[in-house]
Amino acid sequence: MSRLRLMILCGRSARHLHVANTLCRAGEALAIVQETSGEWNLKKTLKKLRPENLFRKTWRWLRDRRRYKGNPEAKFFFSDREPRLDHPELVREVPHINHPEVVKLARELQPDLICVFGTSLIRGDLLKEGRLGIINLHGGLSPEYRGADCTFWALYNGEPEKVGCTLHYIDSGIDTGRLIAHISPEVSEGDSELVLFWRAVQDSAEVYAEAIARLEQGETLGMMQPGKGRLYQVKDRGLRHERALVARLASGMLASMALPRRIRWFTPETVQERNT
């Protein structure tokens, strides 16, 4: 049986490169598409220049500069190696993921599956491409946790058992497509938001590869989401939320926590769950 032909759309961080490398081993990768910048226009620029938005972006930059000092994400996913793609020759750079060149490339390559992780929201004609559709890895458990910073919000809401990622088909909504799998990482005392998120992504890369193998065998995956849940946006996460979570973690919110890795597969007929 021939391997599925994949077109991979991903970001540039170490976690994105790790997932892309795993996908390249799981199928026949035709191209790896990365954005060079966001899609800008006058309206979007003026919005970002509003005082409240400038303040939010400034403190987020200062926070991330401190949290990412020493590049801990690269060390988590690549140990002492340089974070890099195994197949840089496949990279195609575009201004934004919905650029006409991406649609043109998809139509030229005719991939069986388009695999997404870490790009801007996909819209328009690109949604129609991929013989088997488009699959996304989302950093939260949909539908309860859709949108941005979902690991943070699960912890902030006092639900560490709901930290995880969702593998799902992409539709025109935000993280609303048919569910393929929920991946929940181990949660232990002393874990931080970033470590839990990275651990979930690392586990999800393996599940992503397994999903490709199951689709290759002709299996049908996917189940409609049971409701809309909640959509979290970047602007929802404020300084007071940050301070509250820091205080809760410091006071022992995860004390004696020992949750195993959990994977739940969704098919039209059954929901399969297993502890691994």
N, C-alpha and C positions, 0 to 999 in steps of 0.2 A: 504494500500500500504506500502511495506517495505521501510525502510530508506536506502539511498545509503550507501554503505560500502566504507569508506574513508581510504586512507593511506596518512598521512600528513608528508611532508618534510619541515622543517623550521629551522631558525636560533635560537640563544639563547638570543637575546636582548628582552627588555620588549615588544616592538612592535610585535615581532615574537610570543611571548608567548600569547599576547592578541588575535592575529588572530587565532592561533592554538586553544585556548579555545573556540572562537566563532565557529570554524569549528566543534569542538567536540560536540557542542550543535546542530549543523545543520544536522549532519548525524551520522552514526554508525562508530566511529573511531576505526580502527583496530591496528594502530601503529603510533607513532610519531618519525620520524627519524631525528637525529641531527648529524651534523659533529663535530668531535673533533678537526680537523685541516684541513688545505688545502692539496692538493695533491702536494708533493714536489719531485723534481728530480734535478740532477746536473745543467742542463741548466737553470731551473727556479731560483735556488739558486744563480748562478753566475750573472744572470740578476738583481736580487734584490740587489746584492752587488755593482753594478755600482754606482759611486759617485753621479750622478744626481738622481738616484732612492733612495739612502740613504738620500740625502738632502730632497727630496720630502716626504719621509715617516717620517722623523724627524719633519718637520714643521707641517705636518698633525697630528702627535701625540701630539705635543704641542698645536695646535689649538683645537683638540678634548678634550684634558685634561681640557682646560679652559671652553669650551662650555658645557661639560658634568659634570662639578663640581656640586656636590650635587645630581647627578643622576636625572636630570629633566625628562628624558624619562620615567623612572619608575613611577614618580609622575603623569605624564600626563596620562598614561594608567592604573595605579593601585592605584592612590591616595595615601593613607597612608599604603596600604597593601603591603606585600612582593610580588614582581613579581614572579609568579610561574605558572606552568601548573596545570590545574584542575585534570589531569589524568597522573601523573608522572609514574604510573605503565605501561603506554603504550610506554615509551621512549625506543628507540633502538639507541645506539651510534655507529657511523661508522667513520673510518678515513677520508673519503671524500664521497660525495654524489653519485659518480659513482662507488663506490666499488662493487665488485661482490656480496657481502652480501646483498646489497640493492635490486639488481635484483632478487636474490634468495628469499628474503623476499616477494617481490611483487608477485612472481610466487606462493609462498606458500599461501599467504593471498587472492589472486585473488580479489583485490579491484575493485569496480565499477569505482572509480575515484581517481586519485592521485592529491593531492592539495599541491602546492608549494608556499613558501614565504621565501625569505632570505637565499637561498643556493647558492652554486657555480653553474656554468653553467652545465646543465644536458646534457649528451652525451651518445651515444652508445645504448646498448640494453635496457636500462631503458626507452628510448623514446617509445618503443613498448608496454609498460605495461599499465594497466588500461583499463577496458572494455570500458569506455566512454572517455578515454584519460587522459591527464595531463593538469591541469589548473595552471597558475601562476599569482601571484599578483606582478606587476611591478610598481616601484615608479616613473612613468612618463607617459605621454600621447603618446602612440605609434600610428603611426610611427614617428611623428615629434621628439619625445624625447625618444630615446631608450638608453639602457646602464646605466651608473652610474651618480649619482648626478643630476638627472633631475629636481628636484625642484630648485636647485641652478641655473641651466642653463636657465630655464624658466624665473626666476627673472633677471638674468644677461642680458638676451636678451630683457628685457623690456616687457615680456609677462606674467604677473601674472595670467591672465585669462587662461593660459595653464599649470598652476600648477595642478597636479593631479596624479592619478594612473590608470593603465590599468589592467583589468582582461582579460586574453587571454589564449588560448590553446598553449601549448609548441610544437614547431617543432625544427628542427635542427639548426635554426638561433638564433640570440640574440634578444629576444622580438619581433619576427616577425610573430608569430602564429596568427590564426584567432581571431579576436577581439570579446569579449563577452560584455564588458562594459567599459566605461570611467567614472571615478569618480573624480569630481572636488570639492574641499572643499570651504567653505566660505573663503573669503579673505577680511581682514579689515585693516584699518590703524594701524600701530604698530606691525603687524605680522612679525615674523622672519622666516627665511628659515626652521629652525627645527620645529617650531610650525605648519607651513603650511604643512610640510611633515607628521608630526604625525597626524594632523587633517585629511589629506587625507587617511592615513592608517586606522584610526579609522572609517571613513565613509565607506571605502572599505571593512572592515571586515563584515559589515552588508550586503553589496551588494554580497560579496562572499557567505554568508549564503543563500541569496535569490536565487542566481544562482543555488546552490545545490538543493533548493526546486523546482525550475522550471525544472531542469533536472530530478528530481525525478518524476515529473508529466508527463514526456515524451516530454517536450518542446525541440525544437531544437534551440540551441544558437550558435552564431558565424558567423563572416563575414570576408572574406579575407581583409587584410590590403591594403589600397589604396596607394601603393608605399612603398619605403624603408625608407623614412624620413632621420633622421640623428642619428648616433650612437656616443654617448659620452663615453669616457673612463676615468678612474680615473686619468690617467696621463695628461689629457687635462686641468684639474683644477689646475691652478698655483697660486702663491702668488699674482701676479698682478691682477688676476681675483677676488680673495678674497677681496683685498683692494678696487677694483672698486665697487663691490656690496655693501660693507659696506658703502662706501661714498654715493652711490645712495639711499640706504635705509635711511641713516641719513639726506639726503637732501629732503626727503619727497616723494620718488617714489610711496609709497602706500597711500599718503595723500588723504583723502576723498574716499578711495576705499571701496566698500561695495558690493562685489559679493556674491550671494547666493550659497548654495551647489547645484551642478548640476550633474545629473546622465544620461548617455546616454547608452541605451541597443542596442546591435547589434544582429540581427537575419538574416537568409538568405533572408527573404522577406521584412523586414522593419527595419528602424532605429527609435527607440523610444527615445524621450528625455523628461525629466521632471525636473522641479525645485521643490526642497523639502525643 
